Amino acid sequence: MRRSFWTTWFGKTRERFSLEELEYLYSVLEKTPEITATNRDQMVETLRSIAELIIWGDQHEPKFFEFFLEKNVLGHFHKILTVGDNRRGDVAKQVLQTLSIMIQNLRSETSVFYLFSKDHINDIVQLRFDFEDEEVLGLYISFLKTISLKLNPKTVQFFFQDNGAVCAFPLYTEAIRFINHKEGMVRAAVRTLTLNVYRVTESVVQDFVVAKPASNYFTELALYAAEQCQIMDRMLSNAESGSSQSAGPLDSQLAEIEDMISYFNDIFLTGSDLLGKELAKSLWECFVSPILLWPLLDVSQNLSPKLVPMKSTKLANGGEAPAPGVSLNLHNTQSVRPVCALYVLERLFHLMEHPLLANAAASCLLAGDQSGTVACGRCTGDDLRPKVPESWKLNEVKESEDSNEKDRVNSQFDASTSSECSGVSPFAAPAVESGKGHKTRRNSTTESDLYVKYREAFSLCFTGGNCQLGAAAVRVLVALIDNPSVDPDLLDIVGVLPHRRRIRRDLLLRLAGSLDLDEEGFQSGKSGGSSRPSVSHIRGSLGSIGSFGSDEFFRLPRLPETQAKEFKDRLSDERLKHLSISSMESLSNGNMSPQGSLSSELSAKYSASPRTKNLVDELMDGVVGQAIEPDLMEMSPLQEKDISSTPATTEIISALCQLLLLPMLPAPTVWQVAWLLNQLMPSSNKGLEGRAVDNQLEMLKGANESSRNGVLDELRGMWCDALLPLIHLEWPKARQGMLQPSLESTSRAVLAWIHAQQSHELGMELASQEGVVSHQVARRKGLSLSAQAAVHVHHKVRRMVAMLQMHQLLNEGTVPEICGLPSVTEADLASSEVRESCEVDLGESEAIRCTVAFSRGRERSVFFSVYGVPWTTSTSKSERPATPPSPQISLEDMSKLVPVVILAAPAASSLNAGMVLSVAPLLGTDPAVDGTHPRWLHLHVRPSVRRFVKAVQACDQWNRSLIKSWQPLVDGHWVLSFQDGDHANNAKLMVQQHAAKITALYCDVLTPLLSPEMT
């Protein structure tokens, strides 16, 4: 209830939600023809209140909206905005917000129709607001998006203007001007609006968005995506150069590229087929070919296109549009490095659920000499085929002109010396007339040549010895195989169809042609019982010579249109009669849509039958796992033809095996390679030896042995006691990554190869230096000596665990959940640690008195001793054995001990008690007697194993550089002064002997995992 001073004493009050209140607000609006600084606040509040009442009335009182229409209140809103000053500031914000709230909250379809029936909304959409004001722009875009949410075949007529020859759709054309805006929320709103438009099935709308000039929007999208890839390439370069501030921006850029690809996928899934083809064509010409494919040719050829970016002009709204007069040309897009192209290509395969673009890119990348087959032709069509880079065209034209000039000179020379000469050099290659009026040689790059070059370049990523390219190419292959929308027949042709999927497909194809099936399952027999086919029946079908499967059919070359009917007539196989004639014509011409492949059509027809599916599953399990009846497994066609790998698959497997030989390959890449090998290698009851050929088996064994030897070397290092906890820490992560690979789109995942390379290089530098020099080298890297060694050890352990699990996966088909070594948890380490200020029994070990200064000028007499070893040593020098005795303790208990060296002061509680003043791990102390002062003993103090484990866990949780992740591991240094040189040497010998014995025990603990029998 609204009350003023006068109404309180002399008049009656108005109800807040009443028609009288709405009439009053309208009178205020009508009596204010011009908005000034004095009445601006009142008008803003009036507009807000009117929206509130209209929304309330739509749900409770229809008379409110009738009054709104009768008084043409929307026309007053439009009139207010026709004044230029009102299209900025608070008035513009309130009007846009009021309209958005009204449109969004009106529930009655009639109310929405009335609101849109006038052209006021359309006219307001076309007004030029103050887009430099971010709030005004945000409210304007929100207003457009709110309208788009109400679009359907009935309401679109109010926004689409069809004037015969000229059509206009202001809601769409005004919104797409902001697609490249700097604000992410604006771009997201525009994408939502366009998807809402594409969902409208009206033919006039669909025709408008694919016709010029509206279709230029797809070109803008492609160019924007190309620009984002160039930005990502620069960020990758900064990260590779060691920039510490590059991780955050790189993550944001990866997210932006993911959003763009997801948006492309949404358009494919939402819009019509014609719209999808138009988008695919634009993306192929301006994004996929020049940004994702052409750079890969640089892997094998040093021909990097030096291209000039397309110029653009800034619009008043902050967006970008093509510069006037600049025509679309492939060489107007700047290229990126191959590694960036591979990462974006992986995101494309990972996120693209629509098969059109994914199939074309996969075919172009991997088809090679199989490009002329039916499956490849079906996936690429006429518009999505590989294109020759513009730089290659320029080079070929120049070479052709030089060659023609040489031929002309030779011709003149021959004519002048012999009248019988034909004027053409006998050594010159045949030439043909080109459309530009000059002769060109026949050695120009053809389309089939490009297919082969792309396949060779992609294979070289694995075999070229570059960890960065290899890791990126592995991610591409995982994403490609894991994408269910990619045509399985294409994957089979190029050699990357998982073996289990190939067997399932072939069984389905052959069963579908040989068994009497209907859409509900197996037909029932006359007796009323199940007519499940017998094994002998199946064996006769599968083992029949000349059986027709998709593997043979889709490797056939594509036929010309004139031979399509003849081809169909020649097909006499009775098992293909269930396919439609149109499908056969499409197959023979190689023009079937990606959704219409032979295996897809069969799957759609028979996969609904549970009994058919169960039979295929049983047969496949029998073929893959050798669990089927012996008589079925004896048939030679299935064993020899279906179980073996194709040459294309063998090539990929060999390339992956060769990649594993690189010592700097990051562990996540090894996990992904293991998953790929398990998918692609044929099954065998002989384990790995039956799945891999000789050279592949040799490379796998070499990689496994190399990783095992690397960890064996660390048994003599300072972090020997950390190996077992690290193995337990890495085992579940490696197993998860190997059985269910995850393609994370983070800077940490993308730059994993950098961490692996730095870890390897740090270890190499550490091994090449000793003593004080090694500490100096470590400090120059920004890490302590212990941290530098820890980085190297962590890389070796991760690689060894990954290689070992890969061997188990390929040999046994699974990876055990636990590693089989004694369990060591962080709680075990914490409970066994010796801490400062605790009391220990010095009688259990030899204690040597020495002097130490914990601060300058304050020396203190303490006992130096080894503590936490699994044996007892005598305190008498004469009784001390040459080496510590063998421990009377199990390996499991031994693995949980934390041996240390301590400095302790005598305690008053008991005779041999000591109060711990300082602690250092036994391993890594590296005791050394000072060369100038023989009484002095130097000891290196490294962090504890618990600190090491926490650094590893922090490294996995945070996106930080390698240096920052390991900087918490800080070294210490002890200088102890003994009574004389003999005591100093005795202390040194004591530490070395105990360290050697502890190392030997850890070797015994790790032997079950590191023995050659495991590889």
N, C-alpha and C positions, 0 to 999 in steps of 0.2 A: 504494500500500500504506500503510495507516494503522497507525502504531505509537505506543503510549503507553509510559510508564515501566514499568508493571507487565508489559505484554505483551513488552517488550524483554527482561526478565530471567526472567519466569516463564511466559509464555503465548505462544501463536502469534499471528501478525499476521493482519489481515483485508485482503483485496484491496479496492482502492478501488471498482472497478466489479464488485461481486459481490452475490449475493442475500443473503449474510450481512451485508454492510454495510447493505443496505436494511432488513433485519430489525432491525438495531441501531438505525438511525435511527427506525424505527417505534416501537421500545420506548421511546426517549427521548420521542417525541411522546405516547405513551400514558401514561407515568408523570408527565407534567406536565399535570395537569388545569387548573391556573391559571397564568397568566403574570404574573410579578411583575418588579420592577426587577432582582432578582438573577439571574433565569434568562432575561431577555428576549433577551440577545445569543446565548445558546445556542440558543434556539428559532428565532431568525431564521436562524442558520447551518444548523440542522436542516432548516428548510423549503427553503432554497436547495439543500441537498445532495440532498433527496428529488427535487426537480424535475430536477436534473442526472442522477440515476440513472434516473428514469422515461424521460427522453428517450433516454438511451443504450440502455436496455433495449428501447424500441420499435423500434430499428433493429438490435439485435444479439441480444437474449434476450427472447422472449415471456413468460417466467416472471416477469419484473419487473412487467409490467403486470397479470398475473394476481394477483400478490401485492397489488398496489395496489388491485385491485377486491375481492379477498377480505377484506382488512382494512378496507375502506371508508375509505381514507385521506382521500378527498375530503370525507367526512362529518366527519372531525376538523378539516379546514380550515374547514368551515362552522361547526362548534361553536366554534372559536376566535374567529370573527368575530361570533358572537352576543353576545359580551361587548362592551359599549359602549366600554370603554377600549382594546380591541384594534382598533377601527375608526379609529384615528388613530395617528400616529407610525410607528415602524419596523416593527412587526408588520403593520399594514395594508399598508404598502408592500411588504413581502416576500411576503405571501400573494397580493396582486394581481399582483405581478411573477411569482411562481411559477406561478400559474394561466395567465397570459398566455404565458409561455414554453412551458408544457406544451401548451396548445392550438395554439400557432403551429407547434411542431416535431413534433407527432405526425403521422406519415405514414400509418399504417395506418388505413383507413376504419373498421375494426372497433374500433380503440382510440378513435377519435373518437366513435363511436356509444355505446360503453360510458361514456365520460366524460360525455356529454350525457344519457344515458338516465335518470339520477337527476335529481331536481329540485334538487340542491345548487347547480348553476351558476345556475339561474333564481332560486333564493332569494338567492344572494349578489348577483346583479344588483340586487335590490330593496332591499338593505340601505342605510341612510343612513350614509355615511362622513363623515369630517371634510373636507368640500369647501372649507373655508376654507384648508386646507393645499394649496398649489398642486401639490406633488409627489404627494400622495394623489389629488387630482383628476386629474392627468395620467395616473397609472397606472390609475385607474378607467376613464377614457375609453379608454385604450389597451386595457384588458381587454375592454371592450364592442366595440371595433372589431375586435379579434382574433377574437372570437366571430362577428361578422358576416361575416368572411372565409370562415368554414366553412359559411355558410348555403347550402342548396340544397333542392330539393323533398323530400329525404329527411331532412335534419337539422332543418328548420324546425319539424317537429312537436314537438320537444323544448322549444321556446320559445314556441310559440303555444298558448294555453289556450282551447279552445272549450268553453264550458259551456252551450251551447244559446243562451239569450237573451243571455247576456253573454260577450263574448270579451275576452281580455287578451293583450297582447304586450309584456311588461315590457322586453325588450331594446330595443324601438323607443321605447316611451313614456318610459322613463327617459332615453334618450339625447337625445331632441329637446328636453328641458327645458333643455339647455345650448346651443342653437343661437345664442343672442344673447350668449354669454359674452364677456367682455372679452379673453380670451386667444385669439389667432388659431389656435394649434395645437389648442385644444379645439374651436373651430368647424369647423376642417378635418376633424378626426376624426369629428365628428358627421355632417358631410356625406358622408363616405366610408361611414359605417355605414348611413345612410339609403339611399344608392344601392345598397348591397349588399342591403338589404331589398327595394327596388323591383325588383331583378333576379329575385327569386324569383317564378316564374310561377304559383304555387298560387293558386287563385281566392279562398280564404279570406283569404289575406294581402292580396291586391289589394283585396278588398272592405273589409277592416279599415282600411287606410290612407286610403281615400276616404270612410269613414263617420265620423259624429260619435262621439266628440269628437276622434278622431285627425286628422281633416281640418282641425282648427283650426291645425294646424302650418303649413299652406300660407298661412293668413291671417297667422300670425306672421312667416313669411318675407317676405311682401309688406310688412308694416308695418316690418320691420327694414330692408328695402331702401329704403323711403321715408325712414326716419330717416337712413340713410347719405347719401342724396341731400341732405337738409337740412344735414347736417354739411359736405358738399362745397360746397354753396352758400355757407355762411358762410366757408369757406376761400377760395373764389374771390373773395369780397368783400374779404377781407383782402389777398389777392394784388393785386387791382386797386387797392387803396388805397396800395400801395407797400410793404407789409410785407416786409422782407428775410428773415424766418424762415419764410415761408409755402410755399416750394417743396418742401421735404422732406415736411412733413405732407400737402400736397396730393397728392404722388406716392403716398404710402401710402394715402390715401383713394381715389384713382383705382384703385389695385390692389385694394382691398377691394370696390369696386363691380364691377370686372371679375370678381372671384372669385364674387360673388353671381350675376351674369348667367350666367357659365359653369356654375355649379351649377344654375340653372334649366334651362339647355339640356341638361345631363346628365340631369336628371329627365325631361324630355320625351323624350329619346332612349332612356332606360332603362326607364321605367315603362310601364304599359299605356295604351291610349288613354283609358280612363276616368279614370285618374290624371292624364294630361296635361290633360284638359278641366277637371278640378277645380282643378289648379294654375293653368291659364290664367284661369279665372274669378276666382280669388282675386287673382292679380296684376293683372288688368284693373280690378277694383273698388278695390283698395287701393294700387296702385302706378302702373300705366300711366296710367289715367285722371286721378287727382288730381295726380300728380307730373310726368308726362311730357307730358300733353296739355292739361290745363286751363290751365297757365301760359302756353301759347302763345297763348291767346285774349287775354292782356294785351298782346300785340304790337299788336293793332289796336284794342283796347278797354281803357280804364283801369278794369278791373274785376278787381282782384286779390283773390282770396278770402282774407279774414281769418279763418283757421280755427284751431281749438284742437287741439293734439296730444292723442292718446289717452293717458289715464293708464295706468300700469302699476305692478305691484307687484313688488318684489324677492323672489326666492326664496332659500331658504337656501343653494342651490348657486351663487349668483351670477348665475343666469340671470334672465330676465324672462318674465312671463306676463301675459296680459290681466287687467286689474282685474276682480274679480267684479262682475257686473251691468252691465258696459259692453258694449253690443251693437255689432256692426260697423256703422259708418255712414260714408258717404263724407266727411262734413264733419268727421270726427275726425282727419283727416290734414292736416298743415300743408303749404301749398304752397311752391314754390320759384320763383326767377326764371326767365324764359324761357330765358336763356342756359344755365343749369345743366340745365334740362329737355332742351335740344337736345343737349348733350354726352352725357348719359346715354342719350338716345334713339339717338344715333350708336353708342354702345357696344352697345346692344341689337341693332341691325341688324348690327353688325360681328361679334358673337360668337354670335348665335342661329342655330344650324344647323337647328333644327326650324321648319317653316313656320307653325305654328299662330299663335303670338303675333306673329311678324314680319309675316305677311300682314295680320293684323287691324290692327296699328298703322299699317302702310303705307296700308291702305285708308282708315282714319280720317283720316290726315294729308293725303292727296293726292287722294282720290276726287272731292271737290267735287260738281258737279252730275251726275257719273257714278255716284253711290252706288246708284242703282237698277238697275244692270246686273247681269248674271248673275255676272260675274267677281268684282265687289265683294261681292255677297251670299254667294258661295261662301266667300270669305275671312274674313268676319266671323261668319257663323252667327247664332245667336239671342242668345248671351251676350256676345259681344265686339263690341258696337256702341257708338258714342259715347253718352256720358251727359251730361246737362245738369249743369253745376256747381251745387252746393247753394246757393251765393250767388246764382246767377241765379234759382233757384227761389224763394228768399226774396224777391228783388226783384220777380219777376213776381207772386207772391201779394200783396205789398203794393200794387203798382200796380193789380192787379185789384180788391182791396178798396176802394181809393180811387175807382176808376172806378165800382164798383157803388154806392158811397155817393153819388157825384155823380148817377148815373142815378136813384137813389131820390128825391133832392131834386128833380130835374127833373120826375120823374113826379108827385110831390105838388103841385108848382107848376102843372103843366099840368092836373091834375085839378081843382084849385081854381079855375082860370080858365075852363075849358071842359068841359062835360059830355060833349062829343063826342070829347074827346081820348082816345087809347088808353092813355095813361099811360106811354109809352115815348118817349124823345127821338128825333126823326127823325135826329139826327146821331150817335146812339150806335151803336157797332159791335155786331153781333149777339153775343149772349152765350149760353153753354151752361151747364147745370147740372154742377157738378163733384161728385166723390164726397164732398167735405167739406161739402156743404150750402150752398155759396155760388156765385155766378156768376163765371165767369172769361171774359176776352176770348179771341178766337181768334188773338190775335197772340203767343201764347206760343211759345217756341223749340221747333221740331220737330227730329226726328232729321236730316232732310234739310238743315235750316238749319245744323245743327252741322257737317255735312260741308263745306258751302260756307264756313263761317266758318273752319274749320281750314285749308282750302286757301288762303283769302285771307290768313290770318295767316302761313302758311308762305311765301307769295310775298312778303309784306311784309318778311320777314327779309332778302330779297335787295334789294328796291327801297326800303327805308325809310331808307337812308343810314347805317345803324349797322354799323360794321365788325365788332364783336363778334358780333352776331347773324348777320351775313352769313357770317362764317368758320365759325361753329358750324353753320349751315344747310347750307353746302357739304359739311361733313364728314358730315352726316346723309345727304345725297343720294348721296355717293360710297359710303358703307357700304351703302345700300339697293340701289343698282344692282349693286354688287359681291357681293351676297349671293346665292349660287346657289339658296338654298331659297325665295326669294320667288317667287311665282307670276308667270311672264312675261306671262301674259294680263292680270294686274292691272297690272303695270308698263306695258303697252301702253295700257291704258285711261287711266291717270293721266298718260301722256305722258313717261315716263322709261325706257322700254325702249330699250336701245342699238339703233341702226339696223341694225347688222350682225346682231344676234340676231333682230331682227324679220324680216329678209329670210330668214334661215336657217329660222326657224319656219314662215313662210308657204310657202317652197319645200317644206319637208318635208310640210306639211299637204296641199298641192296634189299633190305627187308621190305621196303615199301614197294619194290618192283616185283618181288617174288612171292610174297604172302598175300593171301586174300583178306585184305583189311578194309574196314569201313571207318567212318569218322568217330564211331563210338568204341572202337577196339576190335578185337578179333570176332568174327562172326561165329555165332553158336552153331554147333553141329545139329544134325537131325535128332540125335538122342537127347538133346537138351543140355548136355554137359558142355564143358569148355572144350573148344577145338584148338587148344594151344599147339602150335606146330612142334614136331619132334626135332630132336637135335640133328638127326640124319637129314631131315628136310632142310633145316637151316644150313647144314654143312654142304648139302648139294647146291643150295643157292649161292652161298658165299664162295664155294670152291669151284664154281663153274668157270671153265676157260672162256675168256672173252667177255666176262661180265662187265657191264657198263656202269661205271662210277663217275662221280664228279671229277675225280683226280684226272682221268683221261680226257673228259669232255672239255673242261675249262682250260686245258693246255693246248687245245686246238687253235689254230690261227683264225682270226676274224675273216669272214667272207664278205665279198662285195654284195651290194644290194641285189644285183642281177642273179647271184647264185644262192640267195637265201631260200627260195622255194625249192630249188633243186636239192639243196642240202637237207631240207626237211623231208623231202620225199625219199631220200636215200637212207634216212634213219629208220631201220626196221626193227629195232629192239623193242620187244613187246612191253618191257617194263617201264617205258616212258609214256605210255598211252594215257596215263592219268593226268599228265600235264596238259594245260590248255594249248590250243594251236597258237594263240597270240604269244604265249610265253615261249614256245619253241621258235617262233619267228624272231622274237627279241633276242633269244639266246644265240641263234645262228648269226644274227647281225652284230652281236656284241653291244646292243643298245639297251639292254634291260636296265631298269633303274636299280639302284643299290638294294632297295627293299625287295626286289623281285628275283633274287638269285635262286638257282635250282635248289640248293640246300635249304634256303629260307622258305621256299614254297612247300617243300616236303615237310619241313619242321612244322610249319603252320598247319598243315593238313593232318599230320599224324601225332604231333606232340600232345594233343588233347586227350589221346587215348592212354589211360594209365597202364593198361596191360602191355601196350606196345612199348611204352617208356620203360617199364620194368624189364621187359625182355631185352631191350637194347642195353640197359644198365648191366644186366647179368652177363650178356655176351661181352660187353666192353671190359667188365671186371675180369672175366676169364681170359680175354686176350692180353690185357695189361698185366694182370697179376698171376697168370698161369694157374688159375683155380678152376678152369672149365674142364669138362670131361675130356679124357685123353683122346677119344676118337675125333672130337672137334678140333683139338689142338694139332692133330697130325696133318691137317690139310695144308698143303704147300703154298697155294696162292696167297692165303692170309698171312702166313708166317714170312714168306720171302718178300712179298710185295708191300704189305701194310705195316709190318713191324719195323722194317728198315727205314732209314732216313733218306730223304731226297737229296740230290747233289746240292741244291740251294741251301737246304737245312744243314748239311755237313759243312758247307762253307761258313755259315754263321757260327756254328758250334766251334769250329776251329779258330775263328777270329776271337771268340770270347775266351777260349782257353789260352790263346796267346796273350790276351790282355792281362790275364791273371799273373803272368810272369813279372809284371812291373812291381818292384818293391814299394813304390810310393802310392800304389792304388789304395784309396780310402776303404775302410771296412764296410761302410754302407753300400759301396759299389760292389764289393765282393758278395754281399748278401744278395743283391739284385742279380748278379751274374749267376750265382748258384740257383736262384729261382728260375732264371731263363734256361739254364742247362737242364734242370729237372723237367721243365715243360717241353723242351725241344728234343731231348735225347729219347730214343726208343726204349721201351721197357725190355728187361731181360732178367731171367732167373739166375744169371751168372753175375749179377751185381754190376759194378762199374766197368769191369773188363768186357762185359757183354754189351754195354751201352755205348762205349766210346771206341773209336778206331785207334790204331796204334799211335799215330802222332798226337792225337788228342789226349790219350791216356798218358803219354810221356810228358806232355806239358802240364797236365793236372798234377801228376806226381812230382814234377820239378817244382811247381809253385808251392805245393804242400810241404815238401822237404825244405824249401828255402824259408818258409815262415816258421817251421819247427826249429830249424837251426838258429834263426834269429832269437828265439826265446831261450834256447839252450845257451847262447852266448851271454845272455843276461843273468844266468845263474852265477856267473863270476862277477857280476856288477854290484853296485851299491844298493839296488832295489830288489835283490833276490827274495827277500821276505815279503815283498808286495805282490809277487807273481800270483800266488794262490788266491788272495782276496780279489785281485783284478780279474782272474779267470771266472770266479763265481759271479762277479759283478757284470761281466760282459756276456756270459753265456745266455741268460734269458733274452737279452736285447738282440743278440745275433740270431737266436732261434726265431724270435718273432719277426725280425726283418727278413729272414730267409723263407719262412713259410707264408707270410702275408706281407709282401713288400709294400712299403708306404712311400709315395713320392711327395715328400713335403716341399712346399713352395716357400722356403725361408732362406735367408742369406746363409745360415749355418749349413743347410743341406746343399745349397748350390756351391758353396765355397769349401765343401768338405775336402776336396782334393788339395786346397791350399794348406790346410792344417796337416794333412798327411805328408805333403811335400816338405813343409817346414819341420815336421817331426823327424823325417828321414835325414834332412840336411843337418839338423842339430845333432843327431846321433853320429853322423859321419864326422862332423867337426870335433865332437867330444872324443871320438875314438882316435883321432889324429893328433890330439894334444894330451899332455900329461902335466901333473903338478900345478904350479902357479900359473902357467900359461893357459891351462884349461879354465881356470877361474876367470882369467882376464877375458878370454873369448866369450864365456858365458855372460859376463857383465856387459859386454858390448852388445849382446843380443837382448839385454833388458831382463834376463833371467838369472837366477842363481845356478850354480853347477848342479845341485840336486834337482832343481826344476827342469833344467835342460835334459838331464838323464831321465827324469820321470816322463817327460813328453815322449821321448824315444821309446821307453819301455811300454808305455800305454799304447802307442801305435803298433808295436810288435805283438803285444798280447791280443789286441783287437784283431789284427790280421791273422794270427795263428788260430784263434778261436773260430773266426769265420771260415778259414780254410779247412779246419778239422770238421766243422759242422757240414760244410759243403761235401766233403768226402763221405760223411755218414749219410747225408741226404741222397746223394747219387748212388751210393753203394747199397743202402738198406731201405731207401724210400722214406725215411723219417729221421728226425733228430730227437734224441732223448731229452727230457725236460731238465735233467741234472747232468753234470759233467762226470760224475763218478769219483771225484776226488773228495777228500775230507772237507766238510763244510766249515767255512770260516765267515762269520758274520761280523758286522761292526760292533755288536754287543760283546762278542768274544774278544775282539781286540781291546775294547774299552776295559773289560774286566781284568785283562792280563797286563795292562800297562802299569809301569812303575811311575808314580808321580812324585813331584818334589814335596818335601816336608813329611813324607811317609817314613815309617821305621822299617828297616830291613835287618836280616841276620847276616852279618859280615862273616860269620864262621862257616857259612856254606860255600864260600868262594875265597879265592886268594885276594887279599887286600894289601896294596902297596901304598905306603905313606908318601905324600908329595905336598907341594905348596902351590897354591893358586891364588890369584888376585881377582876377585869379582868386581872390583872397582879400582880406579887408579890410586896407588899408594896404600891399599889395604890388603895385605897378603894374609892367607889363612892356611893352616895345616889341615889336610883332609886325607881320607883314604880313597884310593883309586881301585875300582874292582869291576869285574864282569858279573852281571846278575841276570837271572831269568833263563839260564841255560839248563837243559834237562839232565845235568849231572852235577856231582859235587866234587870240588877240588880241594886239596889240602892247603893249609895256610903256610906250611913249612916249605922252604925252598928245596930242602934235601928230599922231601917226600913227594914233590910235584913230579908227575910223570912227564915224559917228553911230549905226549899228546893227550888231550882230554880223553877220558874213558868213554866207552860206548854207552849211550843212554839206555836206561831201563824204563822206556816209555813208548806207548804206541804212536804210530805215525799220526793218527787223528788228534791225539792230545798234543803231539809235538807241533802240529800245524797251528795251534792256537797260542803258542808261547810267543812272547815278545822279548827277545834277548836284548839287553842294553848294557852300556857302561855307565857307571855312576860315580859321582863324587859325594862322599858321605862324611859327616862329622860324628865322632863318638857320641852315643846316647847314654844317658844316665840310668835308663830303665833296666838294662841287663848288661852282662859282660861283653858279648859280641854284637850288641845292637848298634846300629848306625842310623843317623838321620840324613835322609837324602837331600843334598843341596842342589844338585844339577843332574840331568839325565840326558843321554844321547843314545840313539840306536846303535847297536853293535856293528851292523853291516854298514859300510860306507864311511867308517871312521878314518880309514887310510892312515894309520899311525906312521909318523916319520920323525926321527931324531934330528934335531937342529944341527946343521953342519958347523956352525960357529960355536954353539954352546951345547956340548954333549949331554948335559944334564936336562936339557929341555926336550919335551916330547910334544909334537904338534898332532892334533886330532881334528878331523873334519866332522862337524855336527850337522847331519841332515835332518829334515823333518820326519815325523813318525809316519807309519803306514796309514794311520787313521787320517792324518792330514792329506796324504796322497789320495785316499779314497774320497774324501770330501771335495778335493779339487776336481776329481773326475766327475763327480755328481753335479757340481756347480757348472762345469763345462758343458754338460749335457742339457742343463736346464736353461741356460742363458745364452743369448746370441752375442757372444763376446769374441774378440780376437784371441788367438792362441796365446799371445804374450800376456794379456790381461787375465786369462783364465788360470794361468799357472804362476803368476807373480806371488800369490800368498805363500808358496813354498820357498821359505827363506833359509839360507844356510847360517851356521854358526861356526865358531873356531875356538878350540881350547889350546892353551899353552900351559903345560904342567912342568913344574920344576921338581926333579927328584934329588935324592941324596947324592948320587953320583951317576956316571954314565952307565954303569952296570945295571942299576935299578931302572933307568930309563929304557935300556934295551930289553930288560926282563918284562917291563910293562908292555912294550911294543910286541914282543914275542907272545905274550899271553893273549893279547887282543887278536893277533893274527891266527893263532892256533884255534881259539874258540870260533872265530869267524869262518875258518876253513871247515871246521866240524859242522857248524850250523849249515853252511852251504851244502855240504855232502848230504845232510839230512833232508834239506829241501829238495835235492835232486831225487832222493828216494821217494819223497811224497809226490813229485810231479812225474815220475817215471811212467806210471800207467797212461798218462795222457801224451807224453812227448816221445814215447818209444816209437821206433820205425814201423812196428807192426800196426800202429794206428793209421798210418798213411798207406 
